[in-house]
Structures are given as structure tokens and as C-alpha cells.
């Protein structure tokens, strides 16, 4: 997240891809931690112009976040 805030989106993509893979191993089923990593990855991909990949990551991250958290969660 910090790399994205600093405008270092290309660097963030690599870090977030790794973070997502680690989260996926730790939490193989729907989990907000893995979903959050995927959402940030999508944001970084979008900032680097990788729009199709960003849409896929964002859609999957949102789906997983919705599955992992109760509907009333803020």
C-alpha cells in the first residue's frame, strides 16, 4: 500500500503479487487478507496501465471480500 501511495506502482505490483501468493497459501479459502492483497494488486496494475489484469484482480478481490465478510461489515 505504501508503494502505491508513493507512486511506485511498478514496484508495488511485484511486491503485491508475492503478498497475494503468500496469503493464498496461508488462507486457501475465501479470506479478507488474501482479498485485500488482491485488491491492492488490482489498484497497482491499473496505475501501471495493465487494465485487463487490473479488472480481473479487482473483480476477484471484491468477490472474495464479499464471500469472506458478513454483509453488514463496513
PDB file of N, CA, C and O in Angstrom, chain B, residues numbered from 101:
ATOM      1  N   UNK B 101       0.828  -1.198   0.000  1.00  0.00           N
ATOM      2  CA  UNK B 101       0.000   0.000   0.000  1.00  0.00           C
ATOM      3  C   UNK B 101       0.861   1.246   0.000  1.00  0.00           C
ATOM      4  O   UNK B 101       0.543   2.227  -0.672  1.00  0.00           O
ATOM      5  N   UNK B 102       1.937   1.211   0.741  1.00  0.00           N
ATOM      6  CA  UNK B 102       2.813   2.377   0.835  1.00  0.00           C
ATOM      7  C   UNK B 102       3.442   2.675  -0.518  1.00  0.00           C
ATOM      8  O   UNK B 102       3.532   3.837  -0.916  1.00  0.00           O
ATOM      9  N   UNK B 103       3.878   1.641  -1.227  1.00  0.00           N
ATOM     10  CA  UNK B 103       4.480   1.859  -2.546  1.00  0.00           C
ATOM     11  C   UNK B 103       3.483   2.520  -3.494  1.00  0.00           C
ATOM     12  O   UNK B 103       3.864   3.389  -4.279  1.00  0.00           O
ATOM     13  N   UNK B 104       2.231   2.126  -3.433  1.00  0.00           N
ATOM     14  CA  UNK B 104       1.205   2.750  -4.277  1.00  0.00           C
ATOM     15  C   UNK B 104       1.046   4.217  -3.883  1.00  0.00           C
ATOM     16  O   UNK B 104       0.976   5.090  -4.748  1.00  0.00           O
ATOM     17  N   UNK B 105       0.989   4.488  -2.588  1.00  0.00           N
ATOM     18  CA  UNK B 105       0.838   5.869  -2.118  1.00  0.00           C
ATOM     19  C   UNK B 105       2.021   6.727  -2.546  1.00  0.00           C
ATOM     20  O   UNK B 105       1.859   7.920  -2.802  1.00  0.00           O
ATOM     21  N   UNK B 106       3.196   6.138  -2.626  1.00  0.00           N
ATOM     22  CA  UNK B 106       4.400   6.874  -3.038  1.00  0.00           C
ATOM     23  C   UNK B 106       4.540   6.969  -4.555  1.00  0.00           C
ATOM     24  O   UNK B 106       5.490   7.572  -5.053  1.00  0.00           O
ATOM     25  N   UNK B 107       3.589   6.370  -5.299  1.00  0.00           N
ATOM     26  CA  UNK B 107       3.636   6.425  -6.754  1.00  0.00           C
ATOM     27  C   UNK B 107       4.605   5.430  -7.372  1.00  0.00           C
ATOM     28  O   UNK B 107       4.983   5.574  -8.535  1.00  0.00           O
ATOM     29  N   UNK B 108       5.005   4.437  -6.619  1.00  0.00           N
ATOM     30  CA  UNK B 108       5.937   3.421  -7.115  1.00  0.00           C
ATOM     31  C   UNK B 108       5.154   2.161  -7.480  1.00  0.00           C
ATOM     32  O   UNK B 108       5.375   1.077  -6.941  1.00  0.00           O
ATOM     33  N   UNK B 109       4.226   2.357  -8.423  1.00  0.00           N
ATOM     34  CA  UNK B 109       3.252   1.323  -8.767  1.00  0.00           C
ATOM     35  C   UNK B 109       3.885   0.083  -9.387  1.00  0.00           C
ATOM     36  O   UNK B 109       3.481  -1.035  -9.069  1.00  0.00           O
ATOM     37  N   UNK B 110       4.864   0.257 -10.259  1.00  0.00           N
ATOM     38  CA  UNK B 110       5.504  -0.912 -10.879  1.00  0.00           C
ATOM     39  C   UNK B 110       6.175  -1.777  -9.828  1.00  0.00           C
ATOM     40  O   UNK B 110       6.090  -3.004  -9.884  1.00  0.00           O
ATOM     41  N   UNK B 111       6.830  -1.159  -8.887  1.00  0.00           N
ATOM     42  CA  UNK B 111       7.461  -1.895  -7.793  1.00  0.00           C
ATOM     43  C   UNK B 111       6.392  -2.569  -6.934  1.00  0.00           C
ATOM     44  O   UNK B 111       6.565  -3.705  -6.491  1.00  0.00           O
ATOM     45  N   UNK B 112       5.308  -1.874  -6.708  1.00  0.00           N
ATOM     46  CA  UNK B 112       4.216  -2.413  -5.886  1.00  0.00           C
ATOM     47  C   UNK B 112       3.619  -3.665  -6.504  1.00  0.00           C
ATOM     48  O   UNK B 112       3.242  -4.585  -5.778  1.00  0.00           O
ATOM     49  N   UNK B 113       3.525  -3.722  -7.817  1.00  0.00           N
ATOM     50  CA  UNK B 113       2.942  -4.894  -8.489  1.00  0.00           C
ATOM     51  C   UNK B 113       3.692  -6.156  -8.078  1.00  0.00           C
ATOM     52  O   UNK B 113       3.067  -7.140  -7.684  1.00  0.00           O
ATOM     53  N   UNK B 114       4.995  -6.143  -8.161  1.00  0.00           N
ATOM     54  CA  UNK B 114       5.784  -7.327  -7.806  1.00  0.00           C
ATOM     55  C   UNK B 114       5.616  -7.718  -6.349  1.00  0.00           C
ATOM     56  O   UNK B 114       5.457  -8.895  -6.026  1.00  0.00           O
ATOM     57  N   UNK B 115       5.653  -6.732  -5.481  1.00  0.00           N
ATOM     58  CA  UNK B 115       5.504  -6.991  -4.047  1.00  0.00           C
ATOM     59  C   UNK B 115       4.106  -7.540  -3.753  1.00  0.00           C
ATOM     60  O   UNK B 115       3.958  -8.488  -2.981  1.00  0.00           O
ATOM     61  N   UNK B 116       3.097  -6.949  -4.361  1.00  0.00           N
ATOM     62  CA  UNK B 116       1.728  -7.382  -4.101  1.00  0.00           C
ATOM     63  C   UNK B 116       1.415  -8.737  -4.722  1.00  0.00           C
ATOM     64  O   UNK B 116       0.623  -9.499  -4.168  1.00  0.00           O
ATOM     65  N   UNK B 117       2.020  -9.048  -5.854  1.00  0.00           N
ATOM     66  CA  UNK B 117       1.856 -10.391  -6.420  1.00  0.00           C
ATOM     67  C   UNK B 117       2.395 -11.430  -5.445  1.00  0.00           C
ATOM     68  O   UNK B 117       1.767 -12.463  -5.213  1.00  0.00           O
ATOM     69  N   UNK B 118       3.563 -11.147  -4.878  1.00  0.00           N
ATOM     70  CA  UNK B 118       4.149 -12.062  -3.906  1.00  0.00           C
ATOM     71  C   UNK B 118       3.290 -12.129  -2.635  1.00  0.00           C
ATOM     72  O   UNK B 118       3.064 -13.213  -2.096  1.00  0.00           O
ATOM     73  N   UNK B 119       2.818 -10.985  -2.164  1.00  0.00           N
ATOM     74  CA  UNK B 119       1.980 -10.952  -0.971  1.00  0.00           C
ATOM     75  C   UNK B 119       0.703 -11.755  -1.187  1.00  0.00           C
ATOM     76  O   UNK B 119       0.259 -12.478  -0.295  1.00  0.00           O
ATOM     77  N   UNK B 120       0.118 -11.626  -2.363  1.00  0.00           N
ATOM     78  CA  UNK B 120      -1.104 -12.375  -2.656  1.00  0.00           C
ATOM     79  C   UNK B 120      -0.826 -13.876  -2.660  1.00  0.00           C
ATOM     80  O   UNK B 120      -1.606 -14.646  -2.101  1.00  0.00           O
ATOM     81  N   UNK B 121       0.263 -14.298  -3.278  1.00  0.00           N
ATOM     82  CA  UNK B 121       0.594 -15.721  -3.315  1.00  0.00           C
ATOM     83  C   UNK B 121       0.824 -16.279  -1.915  1.00  0.00           C
ATOM     84  O   UNK B 121       0.407 -17.398  -1.616  1.00  0.00           O
ATOM     85  N   UNK B 122       1.477 -15.515  -1.068  1.00  0.00           N
ATOM     86  CA  UNK B 122       1.700 -15.942   0.316  1.00  0.00           C
ATOM     87  C   UNK B 122       0.356 -16.043   1.049  1.00  0.00           C
ATOM     88  O   UNK B 122       0.089 -17.033   1.730  1.00  0.00           O
ATOM     89  N   UNK B 123      -0.482 -15.020   0.905  1.00  0.00           N
ATOM     90  CA  UNK B 123      -1.791 -15.032   1.556  1.00  0.00           C
ATOM     91  C   UNK B 123      -2.629 -16.206   1.065  1.00  0.00           C
ATOM     92  O   UNK B 123      -3.339 -16.834   1.851  1.00  0.00           O
ATOM     93  N   UNK B 124      -2.550 -16.503  -0.224  1.00  0.00           N
ATOM     94  CA  UNK B 124      -3.329 -17.608  -0.788  1.00  0.00           C
ATOM     95  C   UNK B 124      -2.888 -18.938  -0.187  1.00  0.00           C
ATOM     96  O   UNK B 124      -3.720 -19.816   0.042  1.00  0.00           O
ATOM     97  N   UNK B 125      -1.573 -19.101   0.074  1.00  0.00           N
ATOM     98  CA  UNK B 125      -1.082 -20.335   0.700  1.00  0.00           C
ATOM     99  C   UNK B 125      -1.537 -20.433   2.152  1.00  0.00           C
ATOM    100  O   UNK B 125      -1.904 -21.510   2.624  1.00  0.00           O
ATOM    101  N   UNK B 126      -1.510 -19.311   2.852  1.00  0.00           N
ATOM    102  CA  UNK B 126      -1.915 -19.308   4.259  1.00  0.00           C
ATOM    103  C   UNK B 126      -3.420 -19.456   4.423  1.00  0.00           C
ATOM    104  O   UNK B 126      -3.891 -20.090   5.367  1.00  0.00           O
ATOM    105  N   UNK B 127      -4.171 -18.868   3.500  1.00  0.00           N
ATOM    106  CA  UNK B 127      -5.633 -18.852   3.567  1.00  0.00           C
ATOM    107  C   UNK B 127      -6.195 -19.369   2.239  1.00  0.00           C
ATOM    108  O   UNK B 127      -6.580 -18.574   1.382  1.00  0.00           O
ATOM    109  N   UNK B 128      -6.244 -20.697   2.063  1.00  0.00           N
ATOM    110  CA  UNK B 128      -6.664 -21.237   0.768  1.00  0.00           C
ATOM    111  C   UNK B 128      -8.122 -20.967   0.409  1.00  0.00           C
ATOM    112  O   UNK B 128      -8.479 -20.964  -0.769  1.00  0.00           O
ATOM    113  N   UNK B 129      -8.971 -20.739   1.417  1.00  0.00           N
ATOM    114  CA  UNK B 129     -10.377 -20.432   1.136  1.00  0.00           C
ATOM    115  C   UNK B 129     -10.577 -18.924   1.208  1.00  0.00           C
ATOM    116  O   UNK B 129      -9.656 -18.185   1.553  1.00  0.00           O
ATOM    117  N   UNK B 130     -11.780 -18.474   0.883  1.00  0.00           N
ATOM    118  CA  UNK B 130     -12.089 -17.046   0.903  1.00  0.00           C
ATOM    119  C   UNK B 130     -11.663 -16.430   2.238  1.00  0.00           C
ATOM    120  O   UNK B 130     -12.049 -16.901   3.308  1.00  0.00           O
ATOM    121  N   UNK B 131     -10.865 -15.376   2.152  1.00  0.00           N
ATOM    122  CA  UNK B 131     -10.351 -14.714   3.345  1.00  0.00           C
ATOM    123  C   UNK B 131     -10.112 -13.249   3.020  1.00  0.00           C
ATOM    124  O   UNK B 131      -9.637 -12.921   1.932  1.00  0.00           O
ATOM    125  N   UNK B 132     -10.435 -12.375   3.951  1.00  0.00           N
ATOM    126  CA  UNK B 132     -10.299 -10.941   3.690  1.00  0.00           C
ATOM    127  C   UNK B 132      -8.847 -10.517   3.483  1.00  0.00           C
ATOM    128  O   UNK B 132      -8.584  -9.551   2.766  1.00  0.00           O
ATOM    129  N   UNK B 133      -7.897 -11.228   4.104  1.00  0.00           N
ATOM    130  CA  UNK B 133      -6.493 -10.841   3.951  1.00  0.00           C
ATOM    131  C   UNK B 133      -6.008 -11.060   2.518  1.00  0.00           C
ATOM    132  O   UNK B 133      -5.357 -10.197   1.929  1.00  0.00           O
ATOM    133  N   UNK B 134      -6.335 -12.219   1.975  1.00  0.00           N
ATOM    134  CA  UNK B 134      -5.965 -12.503   0.588  1.00  0.00           C
ATOM    135  C   UNK B 134      -6.717 -11.570  -0.359  1.00  0.00           C
ATOM    136  O   UNK B 134      -6.154 -11.084  -1.340  1.00  0.00           O
ATOM    137  N   UNK B 135      -7.988 -11.326  -0.057  1.00  0.00           N
ATOM    138  CA  UNK B 135      -8.793 -10.425  -0.892  1.00  0.00           C
ATOM    139  C   UNK B 135      -8.209  -9.024  -0.888  1.00  0.00           C
ATOM    140  O   UNK B 135      -8.153  -8.371  -1.930  1.00  0.00           O
ATOM    141  N   UNK B 136      -7.775  -8.557   0.271  1.00  0.00           N
ATOM    142  CA  UNK B 136      -7.187  -7.219   0.367  1.00  0.00           C
ATOM    143  C   UNK B 136      -5.915  -7.116  -0.477  1.00  0.00           C
ATOM    144  O   UNK B 136      -5.705  -6.123  -1.174  1.00  0.00           O
ATOM    145  N   UNK B 137      -5.077  -8.140  -0.410  1.00  0.00           N
ATOM    146  CA  UNK B 137      -3.856  -8.143  -1.223  1.00  0.00           C
ATOM    147  C   UNK B 137      -4.210  -8.106  -2.705  1.00  0.00           C
ATOM    148  O   UNK B 137      -3.558  -7.415  -3.489  1.00  0.00           O
ATOM    149  N   UNK B 138      -5.238  -8.847  -3.083  1.00  0.00           N
ATOM    150  CA  UNK B 138      -5.657  -8.886  -4.491  1.00  0.00           C
ATOM    151  C   UNK B 138      -6.210  -7.536  -4.932  1.00  0.00           C
ATOM    152  O   UNK B 138      -5.964  -7.102  -6.057  1.00  0.00           O
ATOM    153  N   UNK B 139      -6.951  -6.873  -4.057  1.00  0.00           N
ATOM    154  CA  UNK B 139      -7.490  -5.557  -4.390  1.00  0.00           C
ATOM    155  C   UNK B 139      -6.380  -4.522  -4.564  1.00  0.00           C
ATOM    156  O   UNK B 139      -6.420  -3.722  -5.499  1.00  0.00           O
ATOM    157  N   UNK B 140      -5.404  -4.532  -3.679  1.00  0.00           N
ATOM    158  CA  UNK B 140      -4.283  -3.602  -3.828  1.00  0.00           C
ATOM    159  C   UNK B 140      -3.476  -3.927  -5.076  1.00  0.00           C
ATOM    160  O   UNK B 140      -2.990  -3.020  -5.752  1.00  0.00           O
ATOM    161  N   UNK B 141      -3.328  -5.206  -5.388  1.00  0.00           N
ATOM    162  CA  UNK B 141      -2.650  -5.597  -6.623  1.00  0.00           C
ATOM    163  C   UNK B 141      -3.408  -5.027  -7.821  1.00  0.00           C
ATOM    164  O   UNK B 141      -2.798  -4.498  -8.750  1.00  0.00           O
ATOM    165  N   UNK B 142      -4.718  -5.135  -7.799  1.00  0.00           N
ATOM    166  CA  UNK B 142      -5.522  -4.577  -8.882  1.00  0.00           C
ATOM    167  C   UNK B 142      -5.325  -3.084  -9.029  1.00  0.00           C
ATOM    168  O   UNK B 142      -5.244  -2.572 -10.146  1.00  0.00           O
ATOM    169  N   UNK B 143      -5.247  -2.382  -7.913  1.00  0.00           N
ATOM    170  CA  UNK B 143      -5.020  -0.929  -7.963  1.00  0.00           C
ATOM    171  C   UNK B 143      -3.669  -0.614  -8.579  1.00  0.00           C
ATOM    172  O   UNK B 143      -3.561   0.290  -9.407  1.00  0.00           O
ATOM    173  N   UNK B 144      -2.643  -1.347  -8.186  1.00  0.00           N
ATOM    174  CA  UNK B 144      -1.308  -1.113  -8.728  1.00  0.00           C
ATOM    175  C   UNK B 144      -1.260  -1.435 -10.220  1.00  0.00           C
ATOM    176  O   UNK B 144      -0.650  -0.702 -10.998  1.00  0.00           O
ATOM    177  N   UNK B 145      -1.901  -2.525 -10.613  1.00  0.00           N
ATOM    178  CA  UNK B 145      -1.945  -2.880 -12.034  1.00  0.00           C
ATOM    179  C   UNK B 145      -2.641  -1.791 -12.844  1.00  0.00           C
ATOM    180  O   UNK B 145      -2.192  -1.449 -13.938  1.00  0.00           O
ATOM    181  N   UNK B 146      -3.725  -1.250 -12.320  1.00  0.00           N
ATOM    182  CA  UNK B 146      -4.442  -0.184 -13.014  1.00  0.00           C
ATOM    183  C   UNK B 146      -3.550   1.040 -13.191  1.00  0.00           C
ATOM    184  O   UNK B 146      -3.546   1.664 -14.252  1.00  0.00           O
ATOM    185  N   UNK B 147      -2.805   1.376 -12.163  1.00  0.00           N
ATOM    186  CA  UNK B 147      -1.924   2.553 -12.229  1.00  0.00           C
ATOM    187  C   UNK B 147      -0.808   2.371 -13.247  1.00  0.00           C
ATOM    188  O   UNK B 147      -0.293   3.353 -13.782  1.00  0.00           O
ATOM    189  N   UNK B 148      -0.429   1.125 -13.522  1.00  0.00           N
ATOM    190  CA  UNK B 148       0.629   0.884 -14.498  1.00  0.00           C
ATOM    191  C   UNK B 148       0.082   0.673 -15.910  1.00  0.00           C
ATOM    192  O   UNK B 148       0.840   0.405 -16.842  1.00  0.00           O
ATOM    193  N   UNK B 149      -1.247   0.797 -16.060  1.00  0.00           N
ATOM    194  CA  UNK B 149      -1.852   0.680 -17.379  1.00  0.00           C
ATOM    195  C   UNK B 149      -2.224  -0.735 -17.777  1.00  0.00           C
ATOM    196  O   UNK B 149      -2.643  -0.970 -18.910  1.00  0.00           O
ATOM    197  N   UNK B 150      -2.078  -1.668 -16.870  1.00  0.00           N
ATOM    198  CA  UNK B 150      -2.419  -3.069 -17.158  1.00  0.00           C
ATOM    199  C   UNK B 150      -3.899  -3.289 -16.796  1.00  0.00           C
ATOM    200  O   UNK B 150      -4.233  -3.995 -15.844  1.00  0.00           O
ATOM    201  N   UNK B 151      -4.751  -2.664 -17.583  1.00  0.00           N
ATOM    202  CA  UNK B 151      -6.170  -2.533 -17.259  1.00  0.00           C
ATOM    203  C   UNK B 151      -6.893  -3.877 -17.215  1.00  0.00           C
ATOM    204  O   UNK B 151      -7.660  -4.118 -16.283  1.00  0.00           O
ATOM    205  N   UNK B 152      -6.678  -4.743 -18.175  1.00  0.00           N
ATOM    206  CA  UNK B 152      -7.380  -6.032 -18.196  1.00  0.00           C
ATOM    207  C   UNK B 152      -7.016  -6.857 -16.968  1.00  0.00           C
ATOM    208  O   UNK B 152      -7.888  -7.457 -16.339  1.00  0.00           O
ATOM    209  N   UNK B 153      -5.741  -6.889 -16.628  1.00  0.00           N
ATOM    210  CA  UNK B 153      -5.302  -7.629 -15.445  1.00  0.00           C
ATOM    211  C   UNK B 153      -5.860  -6.981 -14.173  1.00  0.00           C
ATOM    212  O   UNK B 153      -6.238  -7.670 -13.226  1.00  0.00           O
ATOM    213  N   UNK B 154      -5.905  -5.659 -14.171  1.00  0.00           N
ATOM    214  CA  UNK B 154      -6.429  -4.936 -13.018  1.00  0.00           C
ATOM    215  C   UNK B 154      -7.898  -5.268 -12.794  1.00  0.00           C
ATOM    216  O   UNK B 154      -8.316  -5.524 -11.665  1.00  0.00           O
ATOM    217  N   UNK B 155      -8.672  -5.265 -13.861  1.00  0.00           N
ATOM    218  CA  UNK B 155     -10.104  -5.581 -13.740  1.00  0.00           C
ATOM    219  C   UNK B 155     -10.322  -6.976 -13.178  1.00  0.00           C
ATOM    220  O   UNK B 155     -11.181  -7.190 -12.322  1.00  0.00           O
ATOM    221  N   UNK B 156      -9.533  -7.920 -13.671  1.00  0.00           N
ATOM    222  CA  UNK B 156      -9.646  -9.295 -13.183  1.00  0.00           C
ATOM    223  C   UNK B 156      -9.297  -9.374 -11.695  1.00  0.00           C
ATOM    224  O   UNK B 156     -10.027  -9.990 -10.919  1.00  0.00           O
ATOM    225  N   UNK B 157      -8.189  -8.755 -11.299  1.00  0.00           N
ATOM    226  CA  UNK B 157      -7.762  -8.784  -9.897  1.00  0.00           C
ATOM    227  C   UNK B 157      -8.777  -8.085  -8.997  1.00  0.00           C
ATOM    228  O   UNK B 157      -9.094  -8.580  -7.915  1.00  0.00           O
ATOM    229  N   UNK B 158      -9.284  -6.942  -9.439  1.00  0.00           N
ATOM    230  CA  UNK B 158     -10.255  -6.198  -8.638  1.00  0.00           C
ATOM    231  C   UNK B 158     -11.571  -6.957  -8.498  1.00  0.00           C
ATOM    232  O   UNK B 158     -12.150  -7.001  -7.412  1.00  0.00           O
ATOM    233  N   UNK B 159     -12.040  -7.547  -9.581  1.00  0.00           N
ATOM    234  CA  UNK B 159     -13.296  -8.300  -9.537  1.00  0.00           C
ATOM    235  C   UNK B 159     -13.169  -9.513  -8.624  1.00  0.00           C
ATOM    236  O   UNK B 159     -14.063  -9.787  -7.823  1.00  0.00           O
ATOM    237  N   UNK B 160     -12.066 -10.234  -8.743  1.00  0.00           N
ATOM    238  CA  UNK B 160     -11.876 -11.414  -7.904  1.00  0.00           C
ATOM    239  C   UNK B 160     -11.667 -11.011  -6.441  1.00  0.00           C
ATOM    240  O   UNK B 160     -12.186 -11.669  -5.539  1.00  0.00           O
ATOM    241  N   UNK B 161     -10.917  -9.941  -6.204  1.00  0.00           N
ATOM    242  CA  UNK B 161     -10.717  -9.462  -4.842  1.00  0.00           C
ATOM    243  C   UNK B 161     -12.028  -9.049  -4.190  1.00  0.00           C
ATOM    244  O   UNK B 161     -12.268  -9.357  -3.023  1.00  0.00           O
ATOM    245  N   UNK B 162     -12.871  -8.357  -4.935  1.00  0.00           N
ATOM    246  CA  UNK B 162     -14.171  -7.936  -4.420  1.00  0.00           C
ATOM    247  C   UNK B 162     -15.063  -9.142  -4.148  1.00  0.00           C
ATOM    248  O   UNK B 162     -15.733  -9.201  -3.117  1.00  0.00           O
ATOM    249  N   UNK B 163     -15.073 -10.095  -5.062  1.00  0.00           N
ATOM    250  CA  UNK B 163     -15.869 -11.305  -4.864  1.00  0.00           C
ATOM    251  C   UNK B 163     -15.433 -12.018  -3.587  1.00  0.00           C
ATOM    252  O   UNK B 163     -16.264 -12.420  -2.772  1.00  0.00           O
ATOM    253  N   UNK B 164     -14.123 -12.170  -3.423  1.00  0.00           N
ATOM    254  CA  UNK B 164     -13.618 -12.879  -2.251  1.00  0.00           C
ATOM    255  C   UNK B 164     -13.886 -12.091  -0.966  1.00  0.00           C
ATOM    256  O   UNK B 164     -14.221 -12.679   0.063  1.00  0.00           O
ATOM    257  N   UNK B 165     -13.742 -10.775  -1.021  1.00  0.00           N
ATOM    258  CA  UNK B 165     -14.008  -9.952   0.154  1.00  0.00           C
ATOM    259  C   UNK B 165     -15.469 -10.101   0.576  1.00  0.00           C
ATOM    260  O   UNK B 165     -15.771 -10.234   1.762  1.00  0.00           O
ATOM    261  N   UNK B 166     -16.357 -10.079  -0.391  1.00  0.00           N
ATOM    262  CA  UNK B 166     -17.787 -10.242  -0.087  1.00  0.00           C
ATOM    263  C   UNK B 166     -18.087 -11.625   0.486  1.00  0.00           C
ATOM    264  O   UNK B 166     -18.939 -11.766   1.363  1.00  0.00           O
ATOM    265  N   UNK B 167     -17.394 -12.627  -0.004  1.00  0.00           N
ATOM    266  CA  UNK B 167     -17.615 -14.001   0.483  1.00  0.00           C
ATOM    267  C   UNK B 167     -17.049 -14.187   1.890  1.00  0.00           C
ATOM    268  O   UNK B 167     -17.578 -14.968   2.682  1.00  0.00           O
ATOM    269  N   UNK B 168     -15.972 -13.466   2.193  1.00  0.00           N
ATOM    270  CA  UNK B 168     -15.282 -13.663   3.469  1.00  0.00           C
ATOM    271  C   UNK B 168     -15.902 -12.868   4.614  1.00  0.00           C
ATOM    272  O   UNK B 168     -15.833 -13.290   5.769  1.00  0.00           O
ATOM    273  N   UNK B 169     -16.499 -11.737   4.310  1.00  0.00           N
ATOM    274  CA  UNK B 169     -17.017 -10.867   5.365  1.00  0.00           C
ATOM    275  C   UNK B 169     -18.540 -10.860   5.373  1.00  0.00           C
ATOM    276  O   UNK B 169     -19.165 -11.022   4.325  1.00  0.00           O
ATOM    277  N   UNK B 170     -19.144 -10.675   6.543  1.00  0.00           N
ATOM    278  CA  UNK B 170     -20.608 -10.605   6.582  1.00  0.00           C
ATOM    279  C   UNK B 170     -21.108  -9.373   5.824  1.00  0.00           C
ATOM    280  O   UNK B 170     -20.407  -8.370   5.696  1.00  0.00           O
ATOM    281  N   UNK B 171     -22.308  -9.478   5.340  1.00  0.00           N
ATOM    282  CA  UNK B 171     -22.892  -8.401   4.532  1.00  0.00           C
ATOM    283  C   UNK B 171     -22.949  -7.071   5.269  1.00  0.00           C
ATOM    284  O   UNK B 171     -22.862  -6.014   4.644  1.00  0.00           O
ATOM    285  N   UNK B 172     -23.092  -7.110   6.572  1.00  0.00           N
ATOM    286  CA  UNK B 172     -23.197  -5.883   7.369  1.00  0.00           C
ATOM    287  C   UNK B 172     -21.832  -5.262   7.708  1.00  0.00           C
ATOM    288  O   UNK B 172     -21.771  -4.210   8.343  1.00  0.00           O
ATOM    289  N   UNK B 173     -20.758  -5.902   7.291  1.00  0.00           N
ATOM    290  CA  UNK B 173     -19.420  -5.365   7.582  1.00  0.00           C
ATOM    291  C   UNK B 173     -19.216  -4.046   6.831  1.00  0.00           C
ATOM    292  O   UNK B 173     -19.557  -3.937   5.653  1.00  0.00           O
ATOM    293  N   UNK B 174     -18.655  -3.040   7.527  1.00  0.00           N
ATOM    294  CA  UNK B 174     -18.473  -1.740   6.864  1.00  0.00           C
ATOM    295  C   UNK B 174     -17.428  -1.820   5.781  1.00  0.00           C
ATOM    296  O   UNK B 174     -17.146  -0.820   5.120  1.00  0.00           O
TER     297      UNK B 174
END
